[in-house]
Amino acid sequence: MYEAYYGLREKPFNLTPDPKYLYLSEKHKEAFAHLLFGIKNRSGFVMVTGEIGTGKTTICRTLLGQLDENTEVAFIFNPYLSPEELLRKINEDFGIATTASTTRGLIDELNEYLLERNARGKNCVLVIDEAQNLAPPVLEQIRLLSNLETETQKLLQIVLIGQPELMQVLGLHELRQLNQRITARYHLHPLSADETKQYIAYRMRVAGARRRIYFTASAIKRIFKISGGTPRVINALCDRSLLIGYTKEIRDIGPAIARQAWKEVRGEQPRRSIWPQVRAWLPNPAVITAGIAVLLLAVFLRDRSVFEPAPPPAAAVQPTAAAQTKNSNIAREVAFAAQVPVEKAVQAEPPPVPLPTDTTFAGLVDRQDPTASRTAAVQAILRAWNLALLTNLPANDSVDALTEFAGANRLTTEVMKLTLDQIEAINLPALIKLHGRSRSIWVAVIGAEGNDFKITTASNETTLAPRDLINDCYLNEAIILWRDPYPDTVILKNGMSGEDVRVLQVQLRTLGRLERAPTGTFDEATAEAIRSIQKDAGLRVDGAAGRHTRMVLSSWLPGFNTPGLRGMPSVLLQDAARDEAQAVARPEADTEQKPAKAESKKPAEKKPEAKVAKVPGTSGPLDAAPKPQESPAGPPDVKAEELPKPSEQSPPPPAEAPVAPPAPAQPTAEPAPAESAPANQPSAPPVSTPPTDGQPPANNAAPAWPGGLPLVPAEPDAASP
């Protein structure tokens, strides 16, 4: 997406183990040397370990690419195999036609193959990636394979590559024999700060960077601090930083961009509630109940001892009666305490505090399910084009998956960097990517009302969202899905000629972008008309009519039956308003310049000419439009006699192109509108019928648009009106 902006041939920080991007730091060189030593010296077992993302697999693939033709390799990348499945996979990778059905038979076939290759001077190597996931019985089977040897050397060299957990697995008591046979070990450490700087510069140089982009020293320090020198994390941070810089049109990547990239790569961390931890420290509810009962008893006894008068001295002479009275009071108090309900004690615990809900538009994006949102978006696009679902839904949110889905459903995709204004100008339904604080989703823009856009939601419904709220979460990532009426048409450029150019000129004249009659030759006037359309639609302005220009024309012209965001494209509405203002101003200017002599009332009689009606933009209902080509020969030709006559209230054209030999003009009392050619006049060259101006709309209302209505498309294969 950002390669062209930075002048790169390809993405420099892909996460795939591409050997050409292997940066051999001192640590990687040592690991590489250990692998080569173990293979060339046939030492049996070699083990390379390292943390996740330190480049183990990349080193392994680079090693395989540098081995000579006398070395044959079997590469096992799926360690979740049984001992028998492992043997079959090894034989399959070596090209052995396996017929055995037992473990013993598989080992015998492998032994015969290794002996035959050894006699030819071949060296056979078995490489097992992600070896930390191998079960102990499988590791023991691998150890037995090392017994395949001659009196002088091993027939099979085995390389184990895995995470540090592999060393723990080999430390098991039942695997001590295998652990002793490993003669070369190396642990791959992360990069240092200086190596991180060199690593970033190396990958940029391999991708074709020529000092058009610059990671500042503080940005590299930030990346190293976040990644800890792990190459995979460095790749993710740098790739996201370049994307952010591209969206902000910044070539110097600073620490702020690196910090933002880390937030986007990591995602928003879920908030942890402290209530489970507090509850863990609270005592058992039964203990709380007993404590409350004791407390109430103590308070009751204290109150009685304070407010009741002291017993008379005679009570001391009668201990038996006093003791009985006291025991009776205590029994009542205990009975009262026992009646305290347990529920009240449990209710004393504070309830969990609910987490606050983010009510912003970004919070709404975060609450949408990405899969459901993507499904609703593509289904809305198909409904807008009146198409049925022919294949499965997109597998994921990647652009490749969406492009494949569109092609299978007879739609063309255009992945473009567009603002919301440019999408509105193109006037076609589009997929846009919205970014929340913790996730990103695809939604479909299928309509526009005022300053709001109609977008889809994960619940398969549509809602009107304000333009400014969408802009806060939109990074100009858009995919337009449309039906290309002429997918095999070449790019029309200046200097070309032919029927395709003539049809293009008819379309440009229909939109009021070309004033003169079609000639079939792509000249500077045609290029300038194309540039004006490209500028208004937000396309790359080059004056050539390619696929993007063809997409805009199919949206703006009537007769193509395309769904639109509005009933009439916003650009054409502006053209209509401008033409209407010019039409009002032009008669006033003509009145000021009108000569006072009466002789000027007669129309010109010297050399009358047959004229072609000029279409000033879209300042009225379009009566006709060029149909899409149904064959390579182009749309059906229309003779000059069939050209419609413009309305008398249309402004006089500034330029007129003759299309037939001169013929006597019919005088008229009105200021001369364009006259059609006589019926008996020889036929002019075939010219597609341009639309004509009609009466201006009443009450200054927006002119009607006879093209495809938004969200109510015609059948995809129906004939144009």
N, C-alpha and C positions, 0 to 999 in steps of 0.2 A: 504494500500500500504506500509506503514512504520511500521506496527505492529511487524513483525518478526524482523526487524532491532533493534527495541528498546525493544524487549522482552515483548510485550503487548499482551493480549488476544483479545482485540478489541480496536477500536478507543475511546479514553477517552473524546473527546471533540465534540461529535456529537451534532447537533442542535435540535434533537428530544427530547421531554419531557420524558425521561426515569426516572421513579421514583427511581431506585437504585442509580442514580447519584445525587440525591437531597442532597445538602449540606445545613444543617440547621444552618445558622448563627443566631445571636440573633434576627435579623429582621424577618427572616423566621420562627423562633420558635414562635414569637409573632403572626404572621399571622396565623400560623397553630393552635395556641391555640384559636384564635378568631373563626376560622371555627368550631373547635370541640365544643366550648362552645355554639355556636348558634345552632348546630345540636342536641346535647345531651339535651339541655334545652328547645328545641322546642320554640325558641324565635321569630320565624316568618322569618324576613328578616336579612341576613348577607351580607355585602358588603366588598370586598377586591379590592383595586385599586393599580396600580403601573405603572411605565413607561414601554415602550416597551422593552422586553427582560429581565425583572427583575426576572422572574421565577414564575409568577402567575399560568400559566397552569400546570407547573410541580408540584407545591404545591397542586393544585386541584386533579391531577391524583394520587398523593401519598396519599391524604386524602381518595380518593375512595377505594384505596387498603387496608386501615387500618380500615375501618368501619366493624362492626360486622355483623353477618348473619341476624340480626333483622332489618337491615337498607336496604331499597331499594332505588335506585338512578335512576333518569332520567337525562341524560346529554345532553344539547343543546349546540352545538358548532357553529351552523349556525344561526346568529341572524336576517338574512334578510328574515323574515317570516311575513305574515299577522297574525292578531289575531286568525283567524280560523285555519290557518296552524300550528301555534304554539300549539294550543290545540290538534290537531291531532298528532303532533310529541310527545307531552308529553304523551298522551294515548298510543301511539305506544311503547315508551321507557319503560313504566310501564307494557307492555304486555297486555293491554286492547284490546279486540276484538271490535273495534269501528264499529257501524252500523249507528250512528246518522249522519245527513247531515247538521245540523244547529249548531251554537255556543251554544245555550241553551242545545241541546241534548248532545253535547260533554262535557259540564260542569257537567251535571247530571250523565253521565257515570263515569267521574272522581270522583265525590263526592261519588257515591256508592262504588267505588273501595277503596277509602281512608277510608271510614267508616268500610268496611269489614276488611281492613288491621289493622286498629286501634284496632278493637275488638280482633285481634290475637296478639296484642302487637308489631306490626311492626311500624317502623318509616320511612316515605316516604320523600325523599329529592329531590328537583329540583335544579340542578346546571346549570347556564347559563353563558357561556364564551363569551368574546368580547361583553359584555352587552352595551358598549358605542354606539354600532351601532343599538340598538333597537329604533324603532320609538316610539314617545309618545303614539299613540294608543295601541301599543303592551305592553308598560310598564303599561298602565292603565289596560289592561286585566290581566297582572300578579298581579297587586294590588288586583283585584277582586278575584283572586284565593286564596289570603290570607284570604278571608272571609270564606273559607271552614274550619270550626272549630267546636269543641264541646264546652260545657259550661266551660271546664277546660283547654283545650290545643288546639294548632293548629294541623290540620290534615296534613298540607304540609309545610315543611321547604324550604325556597327559598334562594339560594346563588347566588349573582350577582358578577361576576368577570369582571373587565374591566380596561381600561386606565383612566387617570385622567379626560378625557373628560366626563366620566360617572357622576362625581360630578356636572359638569356644566349642563348636561342634567337634572339631578334630581332637579337642582335649578330652573327650569322653574315653572311659576306660576301654570300651569295646572297639574303639578305633585307634588304639595306640600303635598298631602295626602300620596303618596307613600314615599316621603322623610321622613315624620314623623314616618313611620312604621319601618324604618331600625334601629334596636336596637344595632347592633354591626358593627363598621366600622374600617378598618385598611388600611393604605397606605404603600405599600412596597417600601422601599428606596433602592438605589444601595448599593453595598458592599463597605466597607472601604478598605484602603490599606492593613491592616493586614488580613482582611477577604478574600481579593483577593488572597493573598499568601496561606492561608489555603484552599481556594476553589480549586486552581490549584493542590495542593498536594493531596487533597481528591480524586479528579477525577482520577489522575494518579494512586493512590493506588488501587482504585476500578477496574481499567482496567488491573491491574497486574504488574505495574512497580515495579522493585526491584533494585532501585538505579543504573540503567543502563542509566538513563537520568537525567539531572539536569538543571532546570531553575535558572539562576543566579539571585541574588537579584536585580541587576540593570535591568535585563530583566523584572522582575516582576513589578518593578517601572514603566518601560516604558509601559508595558501592562496596568497597572492601570491608568496611565496618559492618554493613548489613549482611553480606554474603559469607563473611568469614573466610574468603578465598576459595569457596566452592565454585567450580566453573559453571555448573548448571544454574546456580542461583545468579551468578554474574550474567549469564546469557539472558535469563528472564528479565533482570533489572535493566540491562542495556537495551534490549528489544523494546520494552515498554517505554523507556526514556526517549528513544528515537521516535516512537509513535506520538508521545506527548509533545515533543518538540516539533513534529510535523504539523500537528493540529494547531499549535500556537505559532507556527512559522518562525521557529527559533532554531538556529544552527549550532549555537554554543550550548551544550548541555551542562547545566550547573547543578549544585547540590539540591536546590529546591525541586528541580524536575526529578532528580534521583529519589528524593524523599517521597514525592507524589507517586512515582513508579512503584516504590515499595508498598505503599498503601494499596494501590490497585492490584498488585500481584498477590499480596497477602490477603486482601479482603478485610472487611470489618469483622473484628473479633466479637463473638457473642458475649453479651454481658452476663456475668455470673451473679446469681442471687446469693446474698449472705445468709438468708434465712435457714437453709439446710445446715450451715455450719453452726449457727446460733442454736438451732434445735438439738444438734448433737450434744451440746454442753448442758442442756436442760435435763433435770432428773426425770425419773419415771412418773407418770401421772398419779400412780398410787401413792408414791412417796409424797408428792405435793398435797394430796388429799389428807394424808395422815398429819403432815406438818400443819396444815390449816386447822385441822381439828384440835391439835394440841395447842395452837395459838389461841383459838377461841376459848378453850378450857382455861388457859392461863389468864386471859383477860377477865373471864367470868369470876374466877376465884379471887383475882386481885380486887375487883370491884366490891365483892361481898366483904372482903377483909377490911376495906376502907370505910364503907358506909354503914355496916351493921355494928351495933354496940358490942362492947366486949362482954363475954359471958360472966355471970355473977361468980363470986368466989366460991359459992356453994357447989358449983360445978366441979371444982377440983376434989370435993369430998365424995362426989358421985361419978367416978370415971366411967362406970359401965354405961350409965344413961347418956352421958355426953358423947361417948364413943359411938353409941348406937345412932344418935342424932347426926353426928358428923358423917358417919358412913352412909346414912340415908341421903344426906345432901349431896355427897360425892356421887352416889349412884344416879341421882336425878341429873346431875351435871353431865355425867358420862353419857347418859341416855340422850340428853339434848344435843351433845356434840355429835353423837352417832347419827342424828337425824339430818345433819348438814348434807345436802345433795352433792354427789361427786361431780355432776355436770358443771356446777358453778366453778369448781376448781379448774376443770379443763378449759373453761371459757376464759380463764385468766390469761392464757397464752396469747400473745399478739398474733393476729392473722398475717399471712404472707403479704408483703408489699408488692402490688402489681407493678411491672415495669412500664414506664411511660411509652405511649404509642407515638411514633413519628408521623405527624399529620402533613408533612411537606410533600411536594410532588416526588422528590427523591425517595422519601419513605414509602410512597405508594408504589414506586417502581420496585423497591426492595421486597414488598409483600406479594409481588406477582411471581407466579411459577414460570420459569423460563420456557419449559417444554410446552405448557399450556398456552402461554403467550405466543410462542412461535407457531403452534398449530392454528390458533385462531387467526393469526395474521395471514398466513398463506391461504387459508380457506377463504378469508375475506377477499383476497386478491383474485382468486379463482371465481368467486361469485361476481365480482365487479366485471370480469371479462366474460361472464356467462359460460364458464367452462366447468366440466365435471372432473372430479378427482380421478386420475387414471392410474396413479402409482401410490406407493406408500408415502407417508409424510416424511419430511426431512429428518435425518437421523440425529442431527445435532445443530448447533448454532453457527457452524462454520460457513463461510461464503461458498466454499466448494459444494457443501451439501445442499445449500439453497439453489445454487446454479444448476446442479444435477436434477433437483426436483423440478425446477422451472422448465428445463429442456424436455423432461419426460412428459410434461403436461402442455407441450406446444407453445411455450412462451420463451421469449428472449430476455436475458438479464443484462442490465447495465450497472456495474458496480462503480459508483461515482461519489466524489466528495461534493456534496450539494448543501447549500443552506436551505432553510425552510422557504425563503422567498424564491429561490431558484426552483424548488420542487413545485411551488404554487404556479410559477411561470410555465413550466413544462406541462402542468395540468394533467398528469397521469398518476394513478395510484402507485404508491411506493412503500417499500419496507424501510424503516429507519431503526437504528439501534439507540436505545435509551440507556444511560448509565446511572444507576443509583449509587448509594454509598457502599453497598456490599455485593451487588450483582448487576448484570446487564441483561436486557431483554430486547427481542425484536417485536415491534408493533407495526401495524399497517396504517398508513394515512390514506383514507378513502374518500375524504370530502373536506370542504372548507366552507365555513359560514362566518362572514364578517372577519374578525381577527382571531377566530378559533379554528382549530383543525379537528376533524372527526377521526379518532384513532380507535383501534381495537384494544380489548382487554383480555386477560387470561380467562375470564368467564364467558368468552365467545360473544361479548356484547360490544357496542360502540359507545363512545362518550366524547363530548366536546371538551377539548383541553385548550386553554389559552396559549397563544404563541410564545409568550415570554416564559411560561413555566416549562414548555417543551424545550425551549432553547437552553435552559439551565442544565438539562440532562442530555442534550444532543450534541455529539461531536462530529457532525456532518458526515456520518457514515450512512449511506443510502444505497438501496438496490431497487432499480425500476424494472418491473416485469411488464413486457408489452409484446404485441404480435407484430412481427416485421412483415409488411406486405411484400417486400422485394428483398428476400435474404441474400440473393445471389447478385445483387446490383453492385457494380464496382464503384469506387469513390470517384465522383465527378469533380474535376479540377479545371482551372483556367487553361484554355487552349483546346479543350476537348469539344467534340461536336457529335451530333446524332440525335436519334429520337428520344433517348433518355434525357438529354439536355433540354430538348424542347418541352417535354412534359414537366421537367423541373421549373422551367421558366414560366409555364402556364400556372403552376402552383404558386410561384412567387408573385405573379401578377394578381392571382386571386386574393392573396393576402395584402396587396397594395405595396409590396416591397420592390416591385419592378414596374416601371411606368411604360416602357415601350413594348411592342408586340414581340412574341417569341420568334427567335431566329434559328434555334437549334445549335448555336455556337456559344460556348461558355466563355464570355468576355468579362471585362473588368466590372461592368455594371451588374452582371449576374453574381460575381464574387462579392461585390459590395452588399448586395441584397442578402446573400448567405451570411456575411459577417454581421449584419444587423440582427438577423435572427439568432445567431449564436451568442451575440452579446446580450440580447434580451433574455435568452433562456439560461444564461450562465454556463454555456459550453466553452470549449477551447476555441478561440477566434482564429481561424486559419483560412476562411474563405472557400473551403472545400466541402462538398456535400457528401458526408459519410453517413455511417449508421446512426450516430447521435442526431445529426441534422434531420435524417429521414424519420427518426422517432418523433422529433418535435413537430415536423410537418404533418405527420399522421394524426397528432393530437390537435393541432390547430385547425386543420382543414376539415370542412364538413364532408361527409360521404364515407369516411373511414370507420365510422361507428365505434369509436374508442370511448371507454369510460373516462370521465373527467372529474377533477376535484370540484370544479364549479361548472355552471351551465355554459359559460363562455370563458375562455382563458383570460386571465387578468391583463396580459399584454395586449390582447386584442381589444379589451374594454378601454384601455388607455389610448390605443390608436383611434378607436371610434370617437372617444371624447375629443381628441385633438383634431380629428378631421371635421367634427361637427363645429368646433370653435372656429376653424379656418373657413368653413362654409358660411358661417354667419358674418365673418369679417370681410370676406372677399366681395360680396355684392356692394357693401358700403364703399369699398375702394373703387369698384367699377363705376359707381354713380358719380364719384368725384371727378373721374377722368373722362366722363362721357362727353363727346364733342357737342357743341350747340347747334351745328348745322343740321337741317332736316334731311339733306341728301344722305346722311350716314344711316338713315333708317333702312335702306336697302341692304340686303345681305350681299356678300362678295359674290360677283358674277364672273370674275375673270377666269379662275381655274378651280372650279369646284372639285372637291376630293371626297371620296368615300372614307369615312372615319370609323375607327374602332373605339368603342366605349372604354373609358378609363375607369378603373376601380379604385377609388381613394380609400384604401384601408378597409375597414369594416363598418362604415358609417351607415348601415342599413341592413335589412334582411338580405342574405345571400340567396339568390334564386337558383343558382346552379353551382356545381363544384366538380372538379375533375375526379372521376372514379379511380379507385386503385386499379393498377394494371392486372388483368386476368391472364395475360399471355406476354411473352417477351416482346411482342410487337407494340405494346403500350396501349393506352386507352383508345376507344373508338374516336375517329376523326370527326370533326364538325366543320361544315363548310361555312364560308364567310356569310352566306345569305341567312344562316341560322343564328347569327349573333344577335342577342337581345338588345333592345333599345333602352338606353338609360332614362331614368326619370328626369322630367324637366326641372325638378327642384334640386337636382344634383349640381354641385359646383362644376364649372367648365374645366376640362382637363388642361393641365399645363403643357402637356406634350401629346401629340397625336401621331400615330403610326399608320400610314396608308397600307391597306391590304389588298387593293384591287385597282385596276386602271381607272382614270378619271371618268366621271359620268355627270350628266347635267344635274345640277342641284335643284331641289324643290324649294322655292322661296317660302318663307314663313314669317309671320308677324312677330313670333317670339324670338328672343335672343337665341341664336342657333344652338340647339342641342345636337349631339352626335347623330348623324343620319345613317341608316342601314344601307347596304349596297342594293341596287336594283335587282329584281328577280331574274332579268334576262342578261345580266352581266356575266361574263366568264367567271368560272369558279376560281377563287383564290387558293393558295396553298392551304392544306389542312391545318387548322388551328383548333385546339381544344377550347370549349366555350368558357369564357371567364364570367364570373358573377357580375351583376350590375347593381348599381345603387338603387334603392327604393326610397319610399317616403321616409323622412326622419321620424323617429318614434315620438308618440304623443307624450306631452308633459315631461319631456327630457328624460324619459325612461331609458334604461339600458337597451340597446338593440337586441332583437331576438337572435338566437343562435340555432340553426337547424342541424347542427352536428350531433354527435353522440351525447346523450344526456348522462349526467353523472350518476353512477351506481345503477343505471338502468340500461345496460348495453344491449345492442341487437345481437342476433345470432352471429357467431364468429364467421360463418361462411355465407351469410345472406348477402344478396346483391346490394350495392349502394343505391340510394334513392336517386 
